Amino acid sequence: MKLTSILGHSSELLRIIRKSYQPSDLIASDFFRKKKYIGSSERRFISELVFSTLRGFRLFEYCMNNSVKNIRSILYSDNEFLILVTSLYIFEYYEKYHSIFHPSSLACKFYETDDTELFQNLKNAVIEKFEIDIKISEEFFKNVEIKFNELDSVARQLLHKNKPLVDNQIKILSLRYAMAEWIVENWLKNENFKMSINEVCELSESLLSPAPLTIRIKLSQISRNEVLLFLNRNNLDCKECSISPSGITLGKRTQLTTLDIFKKGLIEVQDEGSQLISYALAPERDDRILDACAGAGGKSLHIADLISNSGKITSNDIDFRKLNELSKRAKRSGFDSIKVENMSKIKRTSNQNKNELKYKLFDKVLVDVPCSGMGTVRRMPMQKWRLTPELLKKHSNRQLKILEEYSRFVCDGGVLVYSTCSLMAEENEEVINKFLSQNKDFQPYPLKPAFDKFDIKIDGLNVHDFTLRLMPHKHGCDGFFIAKFIREN
C-alpha cells in the first residue's frame, strides 16, 4: 500500500477518534474490522502513527499551522493528513525521539528504506495528496523544522528560570511538550502538589511515549523466572519489572491470549503501578477484604493471589458488565475466594433493615475510584485533551463521596487504601485532605511496612509516608496515587 494511501486511512481514523467520546482503542479495532483489506503490517503502522500523533497533537498542530503559508487552503481539505505528516517528520527529525519506538522507524522498516528516502516519500505524499509544486512541499517541511527549532529553543531556556512563569511562557511549554496549557499551569502552581519547571517538562515528555506492555505473574502457582524462561523460549523479548516482584515487561506488543500460560490464568495484563496498589493493601490470609470499585477485577485477582486464595474477597462495581467479566477471569484463575457483589443491594438492605446490617464488615477496603485517567494518557491520549477544570472538579467531588461511602465498611483497626490513576492533585491530595478533616476516626498509616513485607523498594518513600505518587518519568509505569489509612478503635 502506498504511503499516501496509508496516510489517508490514518487521517480518517484520527478524525473519527477526535470526534468521538468512545475509547480510542475500541474505535481503532472497529475501524480495522470494517476495513479487512488493510494488512496486519499496515494496521500496526496506522495504529502507531495515529496514537503517537494524538499524544503530541498540540505540538504537531502548532508546527503545521505555522508552516502552511502557501498552501493554507489545504487545511480545509484534510487537516489531519498534514498533522500526521508533520508528526512523522518531527519524530524523525528530532534526534532525542530516536530512542522512542515511534512511527518513523516503523515506516523505514515497512518500506524497506532509510531516513532520507522516507523524507522524500513524505514530500511526494504531500505533493500527490494536495497537487502542489515540489518547491511548496519542500518549503512546508523546512518551515516545520524552523518552527520546531524555535519553539524548542525558547522552551529549553525556560527550564533554567528561577522565577515563576508568566502566561505566555506557560503556553510555550504546553506547546513544546504537548500538554493542555491549564494542566501545565496546574502542575506548576497547585499548592497541594507543586512541581518544578523541569519536572513538569520531564513528565509531559514522558507521556509522549507509548506505554509498555506489562504482565502480572500468578506467583502462588508459578515463579517469575519460569515465566521469563517460557517467554524467551517463545522468542518474546522481556525483562523483570524494576519495582513489582510479580511484574514482567515485554519489549513489544504481542497476542498474549494465544499463550498457554495465559489460558491457564498464570499471567494477567496489568500495569506495574496498578500491581503496587494491591501490595500497598498488604492483604493477609483469612482477611475479609472489599474491593469497592473493582471494575473488571485486576486488583481483586492480584489480592486473591497474594493470600493464596484464602480469606474472603468481595468485589463490587456498579457496572454489571464488568462484574460479569470479573467472574469469568476469577473462574479462569481458579479463585473461589472472590465473591462478585453489587453493594447497592447491601445498601438497600441496610435502609430497610437497619438493625440487621453492620457497616464495619471488612478488615481491609480498597477504594480505587473512577478518575480522569491522566496517569494513563500514554494508552488513552484523548484523556488529556478532553479534561477540563470543570470536569476535574466533578471527579474530585464524586471521589470524596465514594471514599466516604465505602470507608464505613472498614472495621475498627481495619485498613483503608485510596487510589487513582490520576496525576492531578484535585483527585489525590485534595480528596484525602478533605476526607481526613471530616473523618476523625481515620488516621494516616505508613505505606513502607506493607512494601517491605514484599521486599519492594521505592526510591524516595520515607518511613512515615502514607501517600505515594508513581510517575511515568520516574518509575516507568502509568501514573498512580496511593494513600493508606487505619480506622482507630
Buried (B, 14 or more C-beta within 10 A) or exposed (E): BEBBEBBBBBBBBBBBBBEEEEBBEEBBEEBBEEBEEBEEEBBBBBBBBBBBBBBBBBBBBBBBBBBBEBBEEBBEEBBBBBBBBBBBBBBBBBEEBEEBBBBBBBBBEBBEBEBEEBBEBBBBBBBBBBEBEEEBBEBBBEBBBEBBEEBBEBBEEBEEEEEEBEEEBBBBBBBBBBBBBBBBBBBBEBEEBEBEBEBBBBBBBBBBBBBBBBBBBBBBBBEBEEBBEBBEEEEBEBEBBEBBBBBBBBEEEBEBEEBEBBEBBBBBBBBBBBBBBBBBBBBBEEBBBBBBBBBBBBBBBBBBBBBEBBBBBBBBBEBEEBBEBBBEBBEBBBBEBBEBBBBEEBBEEBEEEEEEEEBEBBBBBBBBBBBBBBBBBBBBBBBBBBBEEEEBEEBBEBBBEBBBEBBBBBBEEBBBBBBBBBBBBBBBBBBBBBBBEEBEEBEBBBBBEBBBEBEBEBEEBEEEBBBBBBBBBBBBBBBBBBBBBBBEE
